[in-house]
Amino acid sequence: MTTRHPLPPFTRESAIQKVRLAEDIWNTRDPGKVALAYAIDSQWRNRSEFVNGRNEIVAFLSSKWAKELDYRLIKELWAFTGNRIAVRFAYEWHDDSGNWHRSYGNENWEFNDDELMAFRFASINDLPIHESDRKYHWPLGRRPEDHAGLSDLGFLIFSIRRPPGTVVVLPGNTVHFHWARSGEYIAQVTAMGPLGIEYVNLEDDPRNKGGRI
């Protein structure tokens, strides 16, 4: 029997350790090593793809990392109970044309009686980014101990696609952002005063570049 420490039932400390160990092994980008962290008959849903057993895991990851180049991943504990852990993560990669992406995801893990991961359900969204917007620059492999985690990097946000003409109501002092996949757009802000707009990153404020808001 093969086991993977730390074992369930998880405490907060052991769950955090388990998440970091998973991050480390995925950052090896070695499908064979990664597959050993899962039960022989482990079942996955990754995006819309279903993967069953270690052989399919190896094939899936081999295909994944042939496309997702210079892959670097950070995982973070979201919740835990008994033999289950919920995780959020973000990884950066580029395709063979040099187009960079940051992929945000959430995954749910369940461990079997042999303390191996029996189920993994992952939902992932890809965000195209400029190379200059990358946050992960460590040498390929394990993330250094002194490198910031997701929360430290400010990855506490989520994005929702809104069609033209959408109205969004936000409470005061809500930090938010908006962007367009292509071309310019106009965002109309209406509020009950007094109204103030403060940029988290002052370099993004068009008033500092001779523009207006």
Backbone as CSV, one residue per row, in Angstrom:
resi,resn,N_x,N_y,N_z,CA_x,CA_y,CA_z,C_x,C_y,C_z
1,MET,0.846,-1.193,0.000,0.000,0.000,0.000,0.880,1.242,0.000
2,THR,0.539,2.189,-0.865,1.264,3.449,-0.936,0.455,4.537,-0.266
3,THR,1.079,5.321,0.606,0.387,6.416,1.264,1.111,7.712,0.992
4,ARG,0.386,8.804,1.156,0.941,10.127,0.927,0.680,10.967,2.158
5,HIS,1.702,11.241,2.927,1.562,12.068,4.120,1.478,13.542,3.714
6,PRO,0.797,14.389,4.496,0.047,14.081,5.710,-1.283,13.389,5.396
7,LEU,-1.845,12.719,6.396,-3.000,11.868,6.191,-4.265,12.487,6.779
8,PRO,-5.433,12.148,6.223,-6.691,12.581,6.829,-6.985,11.760,8.092
9,PRO,-7.849,12.287,8.973,-8.583,13.558,8.868,-7.629,14.739,9.025
10,PHE,-7.870,15.778,8.223,-6.951,16.891,8.152,-7.216,17.934,9.231
11,THR,-6.133,18.518,9.698,-6.193,19.746,10.484,-5.867,20.887,9.530
12,ARG,-5.996,22.100,9.992,-5.649,23.233,9.120,-4.185,23.148,8.713
13,GLU,-3.325,22.817,9.671,-1.891,22.764,9.378,-1.570,21.653,8.382
14,SER,-2.162,20.469,8.570,-1.855,19.359,7.668,-2.481,19.565,6.291
15,ALA,-3.633,20.245,6.242,-4.251,20.538,4.950,-3.387,21.516,4.157
16,ILE,-2.858,22.545,4.829,-1.963,23.490,4.165,-0.729,22.768,3.642
17,GLN,-0.190,21.856,4.446,0.972,21.087,4.018,0.643,20.216,2.810
18,LYS,-0.533,19.605,2.829,-0.947,18.749,1.718,-1.057,19.552,0.428
19,VAL,-1.602,20.753,0.523,-1.762,21.606,-0.652,-0.399,21.993,-1.216
20,ARG,0.532,22.332,-0.327,1.871,22.720,-0.813,2.576,21.538,-1.463
21,LEU,2.425,20.353,-0.906,3.039,19.173,-1.511,2.465,18.923,-2.913
22,ALA,1.144,19.127,-3.059,0.529,18.949,-4.372,1.060,19.986,-5.358
23,GLU,1.170,21.230,-4.903,1.734,22.274,-5.761,3.144,21.894,-6.216
24,ASP,3.943,21.440,-5.271,5.333,21.111,-5.599,5.429,20.020,-6.657
25,ILE,4.618,18.975,-6.511,4.744,17.862,-7.459,4.211,18.251,-8.835
26,TRP,3.175,19.099,-8.894,2.697,19.568,-10.198,3.723,20.476,-10.853
27,ASN,4.478,21.213,-10.081,5.501,22.087,-10.665,6.703,21.318,-11.204
28,THR,6.787,20.015,-10.934,7.813,19.203,-11.590,7.488,18.997,-13.065
29,ARG,6.194,19.106,-13.401,5.715,18.865,-14.759,6.109,17.465,-15.243
30,ASP,6.154,16.523,-14.312,6.492,15.133,-14.623,5.217,14.300,-14.456
31,PRO,4.559,13.909,-15.555,3.288,13.194,-15.442,3.360,11.917,-14.612
32,GLY,4.452,11.171,-14.729,4.583,9.939,-13.966,4.631,10.174,-12.466
33,LYS,5.392,11.185,-12.040,5.483,11.502,-10.617,4.152,12.018,-10.089
34,VAL,3.498,12.879,-10.857,2.218,13.434,-10.420,1.193,12.323,-10.254
35,ALA,1.145,11.394,-11.189,0.144,10.329,-11.151,0.246,9.475,-9.884
36,LEU,1.449,9.343,-9.335,1.633,8.518,-8.138,0.987,9.124,-6.901
37,ALA,0.616,10.393,-6.969,-0.060,11.031,-5.842,-1.548,10.696,-5.813
38,TYR,-2.030,9.968,-6.818,-3.452,9.656,-6.942,-3.673,8.153,-6.885
39,ALA,-4.871,7.768,-6.449,-5.226,6.354,-6.391,-5.153,5.748,-7.794
40,ILE,-4.903,4.433,-7.853,-4.797,3.761,-9.149,-6.057,3.972,-9.971
41,ASP,-7.212,3.988,-9.301,-8.484,4.171,-10.001,-9.053,5.573,-9.791
42,SER,-8.189,6.547,-9.548,-8.620,7.919,-9.296,-9.477,8.444,-10.447
43,GLN,-10.496,9.225,-10.097,-11.397,9.803,-11.092,-11.288,11.322,-11.061
44,TRP,-11.118,11.921,-12.231,-10.986,13.363,-12.362,-12.073,13.919,-13.281
45,ARG,-12.467,15.158,-12.992,-13.074,16.019,-14.007,-12.188,17.245,-14.060
46,ASN,-11.544,17.467,-15.190,-10.682,18.631,-15.386,-11.286,19.465,-16.497
47,ARG,-11.826,20.646,-16.136,-12.633,21.431,-17.069,-13.797,20.539,-17.524
48,SER,-13.912,20.276,-18.828,-14.993,19.433,-19.334,-14.510,18.035,-19.696
49,GLU,-13.284,17.709,-19.296,-12.690,16.420,-19.657,-12.692,15.481,-18.456
50,PHE,-13.039,14.217,-18.694,-13.088,13.218,-17.631,-11.905,12.262,-17.788
51,VAL,-11.210,12.028,-16.689,-9.990,11.229,-16.685,-10.136,10.152,-15.620
52,ASN,-9.843,8.900,-15.979,-10.038,7.785,-15.057,-8.780,6.923,-14.986
53,GLY,-8.214,6.824,-13.781,-7.068,5.951,-13.565,-5.737,6.593,-13.899
54,ARG,-4.671,6.001,-13.357,-3.340,6.598,-13.504,-2.865,6.659,-14.940
55,ASN,-3.155,5.637,-15.739,-2.688,5.661,-17.123,-3.271,6.849,-17.874
56,GLU,-4.561,7.107,-17.658,-5.181,8.259,-18.320,-4.670,9.573,-17.741
57,ILE,-4.342,9.573,-16.446,-3.769,10.782,-15.837,-2.437,11.121,-16.504
58,VAL,-1.588,10.117,-16.678,-0.286,10.339,-17.318,-0.477,10.866,-18.741
59,ALA,-1.401,10.265,-19.489,-1.639,10.708,-20.865,-2.186,12.131,-20.899
60,PHE,-3.110,12.430,-19.982,-3.700,13.767,-19.931,-2.638,14.816,-19.614
61,LEU,-1.827,14.567,-18.597,-0.819,15.548,-18.191,0.274,15.700,-19.246
62,SER,0.623,14.622,-19.925,1.621,14.706,-20.990,1.136,15.638,-22.091
63,SER,-0.144,15.505,-22.453,-0.727,16.388,-23.469,-0.812,17.825,-22.969
64,LYS,-1.199,17.984,-21.711,-1.345,19.320,-21.111,-0.032,20.081,-21.163
65,TRP,1.044,19.455,-20.686,2.311,20.173,-20.580,3.068,20.250,-21.894
66,ALA,2.599,19.540,-22.911,3.140,19.746,-24.257,2.596,21.039,-24.856
67,LYS,1.439,21.489,-24.352,0.805,22.716,-24.855,1.050,23.899,-23.932
68,GLU,1.033,23.647,-22.615,1.192,24.719,-21.632,2.667,24.803,-21.245
69,LEU,3.398,25.665,-21.918,4.848,25.738,-21.774,5.242,26.705,-20.664
70,ASP,6.416,26.453,-20.057,6.928,27.283,-18.955,5.881,27.436,-17.850
71,TYR,5.251,26.328,-17.544,4.157,26.259,-16.573,4.670,26.477,-15.155
72,ARG,4.029,27.417,-14.441,4.328,27.657,-13.023,2.996,27.798,-12.288
73,LEU,2.893,27.135,-11.146,1.625,26.995,-10.442,1.744,27.415,-8.983
74,ILE,0.694,28.066,-8.474,0.556,28.314,-7.036,-0.820,27.826,-6.613
75,LYS,-0.870,27.021,-5.551,-2.116,26.547,-4.964,-2.283,27.160,-3.581
76,GLU,-3.526,27.243,-3.125,-3.801,27.779,-1.797,-5.020,27.075,-1.197
77,LEU,-4.929,26.732,0.067,-6.048,26.091,0.762,-7.245,27.025,0.808
78,TRP,-8.431,26.478,0.523,-9.679,27.229,0.649,-10.495,26.721,1.829
79,ALA,-10.653,25.384,1.927,-11.427,24.802,3.025,-11.046,23.329,3.151
80,PHE,-11.404,22.734,4.288,-11.119,21.309,4.495,-12.103,20.741,5.510
81,THR,-12.293,19.435,5.429,-13.063,18.709,6.435,-12.814,17.226,6.237
82,GLY,-12.547,16.522,7.332,-12.363,15.082,7.236,-11.334,14.687,6.208
83,ASN,-11.790,13.968,5.150,-10.878,13.509,4.095,-11.016,14.321,2.814
84,ARG,-11.533,15.559,2.928,-11.721,16.408,1.762,-10.998,17.750,1.932
85,ILE,-10.507,18.259,0.798,-9.844,19.560,0.777,-10.336,20.323,-0.452
86,ALA,-10.620,21.609,-0.267,-10.955,22.502,-1.381,-9.789,23.467,-1.581
87,VAL,-9.419,23.674,-2.824,-8.221,24.448,-3.167,-8.564,25.450,-4.266
88,ARG,-7.924,26.608,-4.211,-7.944,27.515,-5.359,-6.513,27.638,-5.855
89,PHE,-6.367,27.942,-7.131,-5.022,27.987,-7.702,-4.991,28.921,-8.894
90,ALA,-3.777,29.276,-9.282,-3.556,30.040,-10.507,-2.207,29.622,-11.074
91,TYR,-2.170,29.408,-12.377,-0.887,29.081,-13.003,-0.707,29.916,-14.267
92,GLU,0.556,30.168,-14.590,0.902,30.933,-15.780,1.633,30.034,-16.768
93,TRP,1.385,30.290,-18.047,1.987,29.467,-19.105,1.864,30.211,-20.430
94,HIS,2.570,29.713,-21.431,2.416,30.268,-22.776,2.318,29.141,-23.781
95,ASP,1.723,29.439,-24.924,1.614,28.440,-25.977,2.854,28.504,-26.874
96,ASP,2.838,27.689,-27.926,4.035,27.626,-28.777,4.189,28.850,-29.673
97,SER,3.221,29.774,-29.600,3.337,31.036,-30.326,3.762,32.176,-29.406
98,GLY,4.019,31.851,-28.133,4.468,32.869,-27.194,3.349,33.661,-26.548
99,ASN,2.105,33.215,-26.688,0.971,33.904,-26.073,0.815,33.453,-24.622
100,TRP,0.864,34.410,-23.702,0.829,34.087,-22.280,-0.601,34.081,-21.748
101,HIS,-0.822,33.220,-20.755,-2.108,33.110,-20.093,-1.886,32.936,-18.587
102,ARG,-2.874,33.374,-17.828,-2.958,32.997,-16.418,-4.272,32.248,-16.241
103,SER,-4.195,31.031,-15.749,-5.374,30.188,-15.603,-5.759,30.119,-14.131
104,TYR,-6.986,30.534,-13.839,-7.503,30.523,-12.475,-8.393,29.301,-12.294
105,GLY,-8.308,28.662,-11.130,-9.136,27.479,-10.939,-9.454,27.176,-9.493
106,ASN,-10.431,26.306,-9.339,-10.813,25.749,-8.045,-10.889,24.244,-8.210
107,GLU,-10.472,23.527,-7.191,-10.580,22.075,-7.267,-10.972,21.494,-5.919
108,ASN,-11.690,20.384,-5.980,-12.118,19.656,-4.792,-11.457,18.294,-4.792
109,TRP,-10.891,17.935,-3.649,-10.192,16.659,-3.509,-10.896,15.782,-2.475
110,GLU,-10.914,14.481,-2.729,-11.377,13.513,-1.734,-10.399,12.353,-1.701
111,PHE,-10.017,11.935,-0.498,-9.027,10.881,-0.323,-9.719,9.584,0.102
112,ASN,-9.170,8.445,-0.356,-9.781,7.145,-0.046,-9.218,6.548,1.237
113,ASP,-9.581,5.306,1.525,-9.147,4.660,2.772,-7.649,4.387,2.790
114,ASP,-7.011,4.403,1.617,-5.559,4.229,1.535,-4.823,5.557,1.579
115,GLU,-5.569,6.621,1.898,-5.030,7.975,2.019,-4.468,8.521,0.711
116,LEU,-4.924,7.989,-0.414,-4.564,8.531,-1.730,-5.757,9.284,-2.305
117,MET,-5.493,10.240,-3.175,-6.579,11.049,-3.714,-7.396,10.230,-4.715
118,ALA,-8.670,10.036,-4.389,-9.549,9.220,-5.215,-10.349,10.056,-6.205
119,PHE,-10.650,11.295,-5.826,-11.447,12.166,-6.681,-10.824,13.551,-6.751
120,ARG,-10.826,14.100,-7.953,-10.352,15.472,-8.172,-11.271,16.126,-9.188
121,PHE,-11.916,17.210,-8.779,-12.822,17.940,-9.664,-12.292,19.362,-9.802
122,ALA,-11.937,19.760,-11.025,-11.294,21.055,-11.244,-12.058,21.872,-12.275
123,SER,-12.335,23.129,-11.922,-12.943,24.092,-12.836,-11.922,25.202,-13.070
124,ILE,-11.658,25.522,-14.331,-10.540,26.405,-14.677,-10.964,27.385,-15.772
125,ASN,-10.520,28.630,-15.633,-10.748,29.661,-16.645,-9.415,30.281,-17.040
126,ASP,-9.233,30.495,-18.331,-7.982,31.040,-18.859,-8.128,32.530,-19.150
127,LEU,-7.169,33.308,-18.678,-7.145,34.748,-18.919,-5.909,35.094,-19.747
128,PRO,-6.071,35.587,-20.977,-4.896,36.024,-21.740,-4.234,37.212,-21.040
129,ILE,-2.910,37.191,-20.951,-2.177,38.285,-20.322,-0.996,38.663,-21.211
130,HIS,-0.501,39.881,-21.013,0.746,40.277,-21.653,1.909,39.667,-20.868
131,GLU,2.993,39.422,-21.550,4.158,38.866,-20.856,4.595,39.782,-19.720
132,SER,4.423,41.086,-19.904,4.813,42.052,-18.868,3.918,41.964,-17.630
133,ASP,2.754,41.290,-17.749,1.833,41.157,-16.626,2.079,39.899,-15.805
134,ARG,3.070,39.127,-16.176,3.356,37.897,-15.437,3.740,38.210,-13.991
135,LYS,3.343,37.311,-13.096,3.674,37.438,-11.681,4.643,36.352,-11.212
136,TYR,4.763,35.287,-11.996,5.602,34.151,-11.596,6.882,34.156,-12.431
137,HIS,8.003,34.336,-11.778,9.266,34.419,-12.498,10.341,33.494,-11.936
138,TRP,9.996,32.644,-10.982,11.028,31.798,-10.403,11.500,30.752,-11.430
139,PRO,12.715,30.219,-11.287,13.186,29.174,-12.202,12.211,28.002,-12.201
140,LEU,12.012,27.378,-13.352,11.057,26.286,-13.448,11.321,25.238,-12.374
141,GLY,10.238,24.763,-11.770,10.341,23.817,-10.680,9.613,24.342,-9.452
142,ARG,10.072,23.939,-8.296,9.402,24.282,-7.040,9.418,25.787,-6.769
143,ARG,8.292,26.322,-6.328,8.223,27.738,-5.952,9.078,27.982,-4.713
144,PRO,9.940,28.979,-4.722,10.782,29.258,-3.551,9.951,29.580,-2.313
145,GLU,10.477,29.248,-1.155,9.759,29.472,0.098,9.418,30.939,0.317
146,ASP,10.280,31.836,-0.162,10.044,33.258,0.083,9.220,33.922,-1.017
147,HIS,8.696,33.129,-1.955,7.863,33.701,-3.013,6.441,33.893,-2.506
148,ALA,5.808,34.995,-2.883,4.449,35.302,-2.448,3.456,34.236,-2.893
149,GLY,2.417,34.011,-2.068,1.330,33.124,-2.423,0.216,33.885,-3.131
150,LEU,-0.900,33.211,-3.378,-1.993,33.839,-4.119,-2.549,35.056,-3.401
151,SER,-2.828,34.919,-2.110,-3.389,36.051,-1.369,-2.413,37.208,-1.318
152,ASP,-1.125,36.895,-1.141,-0.111,37.945,-1.082,-0.003,38.687,-2.413
153,LEU,-0.282,37.986,-3.504,-0.214,38.600,-4.831,-1.491,39.354,-5.177
154,GLY,-2.495,39.279,-4.300,-3.747,39.973,-4.541,-4.709,39.207,-5.411
155,PHE,-4.485,37.887,-5.576,-5.374,37.085,-6.414,-6.602,36.661,-5.625
156,LEU,-7.354,37.660,-5.156,-8.591,37.399,-4.428,-9.802,37.764,-5.267
157,ILE,-9.567,38.037,-6.549,-10.623,38.545,-7.406,-11.125,37.471,-8.349
158,PHE,-12.303,37.695,-8.882,-12.833,36.835,-9.915,-13.381,37.719,-11.024
159,SER,-13.557,37.165,-12.195,-14.037,37.955,-13.321,-15.323,37.359,-13.873
160,ILE,-16.203,38.227,-14.356,-17.470,37.830,-14.951,-17.611,38.565,-16.279
161,ARG,-17.927,37.843,-17.327,-18.110,38.460,-18.629,-19.447,39.207,-18.653
162,ARG,-19.415,40.466,-19.072,-20.614,41.289,-19.128,-20.830,41.762,-20.558
163,PRO,-22.038,41.598,-21.112,-22.313,42.091,-22.468,-22.474,43.601,-22.474
164,PRO,-22.381,44.239,-23.637,-22.591,45.690,-23.728,-23.951,46.086,-23.145
165,GLY,-23.975,47.214,-22.430,-25.219,47.697,-21.848,-25.530,47.153,-20.474
166,THR,-24.640,46.302,-19.937,-24.873,45.724,-18.621,-24.803,46.791,-17.533
167,VAL,-25.667,46.681,-16.538,-25.644,47.550,-15.370,-25.163,46.730,-14.171
168,VAL,-24.167,47.226,-13.480,-23.610,46.545,-12.309,-23.713,47.481,-11.117
169,VAL,-24.252,46.968,-10.015,-24.382,47.756,-8.795,-23.353,47.263,-7.782
170,LEU,-22.523,48.176,-7.292,-21.470,47.829,-6.347,-21.587,48.664,-5.085
171,PRO,-21.323,48.066,-3.919,-21.288,48.862,-2.695,-20.110,49.830,-2.707
172,GLY,-20.172,50.843,-1.859,-19.058,51.771,-1.753,-17.786,51.078,-1.329
173,ASN,-16.650,51.618,-1.763,-15.315,51.118,-1.398,-15.056,49.697,-1.899
174,THR,-15.728,49.306,-2.983,-15.490,47.995,-3.578,-14.347,48.084,-4.581
175,VAL,-13.304,47.288,-4.372,-12.197,47.240,-5.328,-12.620,46.370,-6.508
176,HIS,-12.510,46.880,-7.720,-12.926,46.121,-8.892,-12.111,46.560,-10.105
177,PHE,-12.208,45.807,-11.161,-11.529,46.158,-12.402,-12.398,45.723,-13.568
178,HIS,-12.155,46.314,-14.734,-12.808,45.848,-15.947,-11.843,45.986,-17.101
179,TRP,-12.032,45.137,-18.079,-11.135,45.116,-19.227,-11.898,44.565,-20.431
180,ALA,-11.397,44.861,-21.624,-11.999,44.389,-22.863,-10.997,43.496,-23.588
181,ARG,-11.517,42.466,-24.224,-10.636,41.566,-24.962,-9.991,42.264,-26.152
182,SER,-10.706,43.221,-26.761,-10.135,43.947,-27.898,-10.850,45.282,-28.034
183,GLY,-10.126,46.281,-28.501,-10.718,47.573,-28.771,-10.983,48.391,-27.523
184,GLU,-11.465,49.608,-27.732,-11.774,50.499,-26.634,-13.223,50.317,-26.192
185,TYR,-13.524,50.775,-24.977,-14.883,50.724,-24.485,-15.099,51.891,-23.534
186,ILE,-16.338,52.181,-23.239,-16.689,53.267,-22.330,-17.461,52.687,-21.149
187,ALA,-17.028,53.029,-19.948,-17.728,52.623,-18.732,-18.330,53.872,-18.105
188,GLN,-19.644,53.890,-17.956,-20.326,55.025,-17.360,-20.559,54.750,-15.879
189,VAL,-20.101,55.654,-15.033,-20.236,55.499,-13.587,-21.272,56.485,-13.070
190,THR,-22.270,55.978,-12.377,-23.306,56.807,-11.773,-23.366,56.485,-10.290
191,ALA,-23.401,57.521,-9.447,-23.381,57.261,-8.010,-24.102,58.371,-7.264
192,MET,-24.478,58.053,-6.033,-25.003,59.067,-5.113,-23.810,59.622,-4.353
193,GLY,-23.550,60.914,-4.514,-22.330,61.546,-3.984,-22.263,61.544,-2.479
194,PRO,-21.088,61.905,-1.960,-19.917,62.314,-2.750,-19.263,61.125,-3.456
195,LEU,-18.744,61.381,-4.648,-18.158,60.331,-5.467,-16.656,60.540,-5.583
196,GLY,-15.911,59.476,-5.349,-14.471,59.514,-5.542,-14.009,58.216,-6.169
197,ILE,-13.015,58.298,-7.023,-12.445,57.104,-7.647,-10.966,57.067,-7.315
198,GLU,-10.547,55.999,-6.664,-9.148,55.819,-6.293,-8.607,54.562,-6.956
199,TYR,-7.449,54.665,-7.564,-6.826,53.530,-8.232,-5.910,52.793,-7.263
200,VAL,-6.062,51.462,-7.215,-5.175,50.656,-6.382,-3.739,50.823,-6.847
201,ASN,-3.546,50.783,-8.168,-2.238,51.022,-8.767,-2.279,52.399,-9.414
202,LEU,-1.570,53.363,-8.845,-1.616,54.741,-9.343,-1.178,54.859,-10.792
203,GLU,-0.369,53.917,-11.266,0.074,53.964,-12.652,-1.076,53.728,-13.625
204,ASP,-2.178,53.120,-13.135,-3.327,52.865,-13.998,-4.248,54.078,-14.123
205,ASP,-4.040,55.083,-13.312,-4.920,56.248,-13.300,-4.622,57.119,-14.522
206,PRO,-5.575,57.256,-15.466,-5.307,58.056,-16.672,-5.031,59.519,-16.371
207,ARG,-5.467,60.009,-15.203,-5.213,61.401,-14.850,-3.729,61.659,-14.656
208,ASN,-2.970,60.603,-14.358,-1.529,60.748,-14.221,-0.815,60.723,-15.554
209,LYS,-1.579,60.495,-16.619,-1.003,60.451,-17.959,-1.613,61.529,-18.850
210,GLY,-2.226,62.527,-18.218,-2.830,63.609,-18.978,-4.204,63.288,-19.522
211,GLY,-4.781,62.170,-19.070,-6.121,61.795,-19.533,-7.172,62.217,-18.540
212,ARG,-8.356,61.635,-18.670,-9.439,61.972,-17.755,-10.286,60.723,-17.505
213,ILE,-11.063,60.811,-16.445,-12.005,59.730,-16.155,-13.396,60.324,-15.980
